[in-house]
Amino acid sequence: MAKAEATVEELVGMIERGELRLPEMQRRYVWRSTRVRDLLDSLYRGYPSGAILLWETDETVPLQDFAVAQQRNPYQSTRLLLDGQQRLTSLSAVIRGEPVTVRGRQRPIELLFNLDHPEELSVVTEVDEEGDDEDGEELADDEADSSEDELQRRFDRMTFVVATRKLEQLPHWVKVTEVFRIDEDAPFLARAGIEKISDPRYQKYSQRLARLRGIRKYVYRMDILERSLSYDEVTEIFVRVNSLGAKLRSSDLALAQITAKWRGALKTFQAFQQTCERAGFDLDLGIHLKNLVAFATGQSRFLTVGSLPDETLKQGWAQSVAGMEFALNFLRSNVGIDSPALLSSPFIVVTLGYYGHKRGYQITAEEAKGLRHWVLLANAKGRYSRGSSETLLDQDLATLRQNGGAEALLDRLRLQVGRLDIAPEELEGRNQRSALFKTMFLAFRAAGAKDWQSNLAIALDHRGAQHRLQFHHIFPKAVLKRSYAVREADDIANLAFIGGKTNRQISDKAPNEYFPALLEQAGTAAFDSQCIPTDVSLLDAVAYKTFLAQRRARVSQRLNEFLQVP
């Protein structure tokens, strides 16, 4: 294996000219803007950023497109990028000012650089332990009830931030892409109000701009695999490298093994993934691969995928597509779940599809009723969100292989969680990431919950920032911060669903301030539909614990009625 070095600038140029390509075995680009922000911060400070793994080959191998634009490759041989895609794609997008393509949609990566940043290290604020995947969808946006001054102080302590319109207007915040595009400092210094070289900020800001542009000269070490290696050998190296480093999820490694046998499979998978997305179910490719393995082998683990012949994979895929179509139709039409954001785990989709498959998609009305009941309860109790998810999924697949039905699945759930009803104490300490939060939304929507001002029924697909669903802290964090911990403020019993405009107007007001006007306008029914007590004695921060207890009792009763459990 050869060793080499290349600067960020050289690697970005290779991507732009089409000299560096992606093999089909690679996963898609998945980094969030916050990860790009943290990468730039590390390079700006000269911190280590890993190595790049390449393979130079004359072999014709299946390729996929980078998430940034490339020219046609003018060379006969190809350099394939095996490790470093997320970093180099991000850097290419920022330095070239190119948007990235994520699931068929183009979006820019817009970052701002703080010319007046503190010298001390910026804290990395977001670490994704799941390998940057985007499986876990948020049901609704959080409210921003921190004061504007608090937010501004937080930003001013950072070196790089994801762009906001307000920060863009401030003179000491500059667009990172523009700094890379313009090699002179004058426009940025003038905008910051620096008119003379004698200004003490002149040298500091100029040095920082030079240091930012210096990221282009950051040197990456490259490990280059020999041309003599076969595609199968390179796939095995890719799997081993990423397994040892725990950089990729098991589904990413399975994809590499599958595409090594079934050339061109990735485009087939992605086409169906896009079909599901257009139907409202934007599921990670890993879920489709797990579905494929379940239909091909009767269990969900990827451990055996490397030993499956391509014909088995192709047959399993065809069956898994039919199962997925049934599952998504059943969720939407029979259960009322019209988005993966309402699922406590996408594994529910796999079980549903396999259920339909084992019955040849001929299901009686009674079976459909029982299956709906299982879906709602498994979702509320977080069947696949606790313990070993794959073990639980395999238990349910085994139950269905043995011709068990919805009642047998419910028995499995009872063994796991005990009682199927929701007790008030089960809500205590839960937050917006809880499975019960998603079921709360379903139950409130079924009860006719509406925004308190627009009177629009709560929904996930409202258009426009003023109507987009958010979860609202009934007692805002700012009201509680002196007496209660953040986790107490985020208690599920303190959360309600309203539109963005209403949420922003309430801001950090205490409920005893904003409730009266809303009650006069919307009436108690608007609050009753979301089980919110309106007794004046409960609306002061000193009564917060009592408010939570009363609302938990109301919510648990509503959930049990919705789930049809005694």
N, C-alpha and C positions, 0 to 999 in steps of 0.2 A: 504494500500500500504506500503510495507516494504521499509526500507532504508538500504543502505550498502555502502561500499567504496571498491575501488580496484585500484591498481596502473596500470599505462600504461603497465608495464611489465606483470602483471597478466592478463590483458585484452587481450594483444597480444597473450599470451600463450593459453588462452581460444579459441581464433580464430584459432590458428594453430592446436590445438588438436580437433577441430570440436565441442567443447562444447558450442560455441556461434554461432547461425545460423541466417540467414536472412529470414523473412517471405516473401511470394510472394508480399504482399502489398507494400514493399519497392521499391523505385526507384533505378535505377542503380547507380554505382559509376561514378561521374561526375567531381570531383575536378581536376583542372589544377595544374601543378607543382608549380605555383606561390602561390596558396592557401596553399599547403602543406608547402612551404617555410615560409609563414607567421604564420601558426600554430606552427611550430617548434620554430620560433622566440618568440612567446608568451609564450610557455611552458618553453623555456630556461630562460626567465625572470620571470617565476613563476606567470604569469598573469592568471586570471580566464578563463576557457575554457568550461563552460557549464556543464550540467549533462548528464548522460547516462540513457536511459529508456529501461528496460528489461521486458520480460514476461516469467515466468517459467510455462511450461504446459506439461501435459501428452497427450494432444489431438494431433491427427495426422492432421497437417496443411500443406498446400502447401508451399514449400520452394524454394528459389533460391540460387545460389552460390554467395559467396563473390567474390570480384574481385582479391583476393589473394588465394593461395593454402591452402586447409584444409585437415586434416586427416579425416577418417570416424569417426563419433560420436559413442563412445563406450557406451553411456548411454541411458537408456530407455526414460528419460525425456529430454526435450529440453529447452534451454534458447534462446529466440528469441530477437534480437536487434531491437528495435522500433525507437530509436533516438540516433544517434551517429555514424552511418555507415561511413559517409565521413571521420570523424576524425580518427576512429579506423582503418579503412582500410588503410588510409594514413600512420599512425604510424606503423602499422604492416608491410607495404611494406618497409618503410625506415629502421626500426630496424632489420627486418629479412633479408633485402637485396633481397626481392622478387619482381618480376615485378607485375604490376596490369594489369588486363584484362579489356580493354575498347572497347566495341562493337566488341568483338571477337578477338581483337588484343592485344598482350602482349607488355607492354612497361615498362621500369624501371623508378623509380622516382629518379633522380640523382641530389642531392643537395651538395653544397660545404659550408664548415664552415670557416670563416675568423678568424684565430688565433689572428690576429692583429687588430680586429675590434675596432672602437671607443667605449667608454663607454656609450655615449648617445644613445637614442632610435633610432633604424632603423625605417624609415617611411614605413608604409604599402603602397605599390605602386599600388595595383590593387584591386579594390572592384567591385564585380559583383552584380549589383542590381537586376538581373534577377534570383537570386537563383542558380547561378553556372550552368545554363543550357548552351548548346552549339548550340542553334538555329542559332544564327547570325554568319554565316560564312563570313570570309573575302574573298573578290574577289582575292586579291593578297597580297604578302608580301610587307611591307614597306621597303624603302631603309634605310640603316644605314649610313647616311652621317655625323654623328658626328665623330670628330677625335678620334683616338684610345686613346689618352691621356685623353680626356674628359670622355670616357666610363670607362676607368680604374679608374679614380678618383671617379666616381659614384659608381662603385663596391666596392672600398675600404672603402666607408662609410657604407657598409652593413655588417650584421653579417652572413646571409645565402643568397645564390644565387642559381638559377638553373644552373647546371654545364655547362660550355663551355670548349672546348679543350684547349683554351689559358689559362684560369684561372687554370685549372687542373695542368698546368706546373709550376705555381708559388709556391714557397716553403711554404708560410704561408696559402695557401688554402688547406684544407684537405677534403676528401670525408666523408660525414656524416655517410654513411653506414659502412665504414671501422672503424670509431671511435667506433661505437656500436659493431662491430665484434671483435675488439682487445681491451682487457682491460689494455693494457700497453701503456704508453705515448712515450716510447723511439723512435719508428719508426717515429712518427710525429715530435718530437723535433729534431731528427737528420736531417730529411729532411729540417727542417726550419733553419738548420745551428747552432743549439745549442749543443755545445760539452761539456760544463762544467756547473755544478750546480751554479757556480758563475755568469753565464750569467744573467743579469737582466730580460731577457724574460722568463727564465726557470720557475719561480714560476707563472708568469702571465699566460703563455700558459698552464701549468699543471692544474692550477685552472679552466681555461676555458674548457679544455677537460673533467675534472671531472664534471663540471656544465652541459656540453652537455650530458654526459652519465647519469646524474641525471634526465634527462627527463623520463627515465624508471621508476623512483620512484614517478613521479607526480601522485597525487591521484585524481581520479574522484569520484564524488558522484553518486551513482546509485539509481534510483527509480525502484522498482520491483513490477510489477502487480501480483495480486493473481492468483493461479492456478484455482480457481473456476470460473473465467471469461470465457465466450465463445469467439470464434474467432470473431463473429459479434460485441460483446461488445468491444473487443480489437481494432477492426478496427475503431469503432466509437471514441474510446479514441485517437487513432493515428491521425485521421482526426481533432479532436478538438484541440489536443495539437499543431499540426502543423499549423492549421488555426490561432490560437491565437498568435502563435509566428511568423507567416509569414515566416516560414523557407522553406516551400515548395511551388511550384507553384500549381495553381488550377488543372493542369493535373496530378500532383503527387497524390493529394488527390483524384481525380476522379479514378485513377488507383487502389487505395486502396479500394474504394467502389465497383468498378467493380469486382475485384478479390475476394472480400468477397462473391459475389453472384455466379460468374462464376469461379469456382476453376480450376486452370490450364491455365487460359486465358493468363497469362503473356508470357508463352512459345509460344503460338500461335501468339501473337503480335510481339514478338521479332524475330520469324522466318520470318515473312513477312517484318519486318523492315530490316533484313539482305538481303532479296531478293531485296528490293529497293536499298539498299546500293551497292550491286553488279552491279546494273544497273546504278550506278553513282549518285544516289540521297540518300545521307546519311541524312535522316530526323530524327529529334528528335521524340522519342516515343510519346511525347505530341501532335504532329501534327497528328499522326495516330489515337490517341484517340479522338481528335477534329473531325477528319473525320468520325470516328465511330458515334459520337454523332450527327453530322450533318445528316448522313444518317438514323439514328434511330429516330430522332425527328424533322428534318427539320430546326433546328436552332443549333447554335454552342456552347452555354453556357453549362458548366458542372453542373449547379445548379440542374437540374432534374435527373442527372444520378443515384442518390441514390434511386429513386423511380421506375426505369425501371426494369421490370422482366428480368430474364436471357435470356429467349427466344427472347425478343426484342433486347437485346444486341447482341446475336449471329446472328440474321438475319441482324441487322444493320452492323455488322462487315463484313459479307459475301458481302453485297452490297458495303460497303466502299472500300473493297479490289478491286473489279471490277472498281469502280470509280477512285481509285488511279492509277491503271494500265493504264486506259485510259488517265488520266491527264499527267502522266509521259511520255507516248508515244507521246502525242500531243505536249508537251513542246519540246521534243527532235527532233521529226521529222517535225513538222509543224512550230514551232517557232524558233528553233535553240538554245534553252536554254537547255544545257546539264549538268547543275550542279545547285544545290540549292544556290550556291554562287552567281549566276546571278539573283536570285529572290530578289526583295525588301522585300517580305514577303512570307513565305510558305503558307499563307492563300490562295494565288492564286491557289494552287494545289487543295484545298478543293472546291473552286467555280468551277474550271474546271471539276473536277470529277463529281460534282453534276449536272452540265450542261449536260454531256454525259449521266448520269443516267436518267435524266428526259426525254431524247429523245430516250431512249432505245438503245443508241449508234448507231443510224442511223442519220447521219448528212450529209446534202448536201454540195457540193463544196462551194456554196455561204455562207452557215452558217459557214463552217470551216474558210473561209477567214475573215468573220466578227469576229469570235471568236479569231483568231490570232491577229487581229487588237486591240481588247479589251485587250488581255493579254499584248501586248507590251506597250500600253498606260497606263494601270493600273499599270504595273511594273515601267514604267518611272516616273509616277506621284506619286508613293508610295501610292496607293489606301489604303492599310491596314497598312501603316507606319505612319499615322498621325491621331490624334483624337482617338476615341475609336475603336480599331481594331475589337473587337467582334461585336459591334453595326453595323459597316459597313459591316462586313461579313454576319451578319444576314439580313441586307437589301438586299444584293445580293442573298442570298438563298431564301428570300421571293419573289424576282423578278422571280427567276427560278421556284419556286413552282407555280406561277401564269402564267406559260408558256411563260414568257418573254424570249427574246433571247439576242444576243450580242448587238444589238442596244439599248435595254432597259438597259443593263449593262453600256453602254457608256453614256446614259442619266444620270444615277446615278453618274457616274464619273464627268460629266460636272457640275452637281449640287454641287459637292464637291470642285472641283478645278477651275471652270470657264473655261478658255481657255485650249484647248488640245494641242496647239503647245507649243514649248519651246522658250521663249524669252531669249535673252542674260542675262538680269538682274536676271532671275531665277537661273542662274548658280552661281551668285555672293555669296560668303560666304559659298558655299557648300564644303564639303570635301569628303574623300574616303568612308565615311559611307552613303553618299547620294544615293538614288535610281537612280539618274541620272548618277552616276559614273558607275553603272552596265550597264546602257543603252549606255553610252559612249563606254564601252568595246565591246558591241554587234555591235554598229555602226562602230567602227574602224575595228573590225574583218571582218565585211561584206565588208569594203572598201579595204581589203587586207593588213592591217597593219602587219608589220614584225619587228623582232628584228633588231637593227641597225647594228649589226656585223655578227650574224650567218645567217641572212636572213630567219630564221624560222618564220612562221606565228604565231602570238600571240595565245596562247591557255592555258587553265587551267591545262592540264594534261601532260605537258612536263616532261620527266624524267631527273633526274640529277640536282644538285644544280646550275650548270652554265646556264641551260636553263629554270629553273623554273621561272614562271612569277612573276615579281615584279612591283609595281608602283613606278615610278621614279619622283622625284621632278626635273623638268627641271631647275629651279633655286634652287640649294640645300639649305637646311635650314642654313647650315654654312655660305653661301654667304649672306643670307638675315637677319641673326639674329641681326645685329647691327642697322638695319633701320626698320625692320618689325616684327610684332608679329607672334607667332607660327601659329595662325589661318590664318593669311594672307599667310604664306608660304605653308600651307596645302590646299589652295584654289584649287578647282577642276580644274581650268584653268591652274594650275601649275603641273598637273600630267599627266604622259604618261606611257605606258605599254612596258616594255622591259624585257629581260632575266637577271638572276641574275649576270652572269659574266660581261655583259656589264655595268650593274648598278654599280658593285663594281669597275670596272676600271675607270668609271667616278668619283665615290666617291664624294668629295665636290668641284669639279672644277666648275667654273662659265661657263655658256653656251658660252660666247664669247671665252673661252679657248678650249672647247671640240667640239663645233659645226663644225668648219672648217674641221677637219680631218674626221668626220663622214659624212659630206656633200660630201666630195671628194670620200669617199668610197661607201656610200649608195645612194647618190643623193637626190634631193629634194623630190622625190616621197615618200621616207620612212617617211619624216616629214609631207608631205601633207596628208598622209593616217590617221594621228592622229591630223590633223588641227593645226600644230605647225608653227607659223610664223618663218621665218629664216632671216628676214631683220637684218643686222648687227646692225643697230641703236637701235634695241629692246633687244639686248642680254646683255646689261650691267644692273647692279642692279638698277641704277638710273632710268631706263626706265621700271622697273618691272610693275608698275600700267598700263602703256600703253600696255605692252605685254599682260597682263591679259585681258584687254578690247578687244584687237584684237582677241585673241584666243577664248574668249567667243562668239564673233560674228561668228567665223568660226565653232565652235563646235555646237552652236544652229542651224545653217543652216544644218549641217550634220545630227543632230538628227532629225530634222523635215523631211528631205528627207528619212531617215531610217524609221521613224514612219508613213510616208505618211500622214502628216497633212500639210495644207497650211500655 
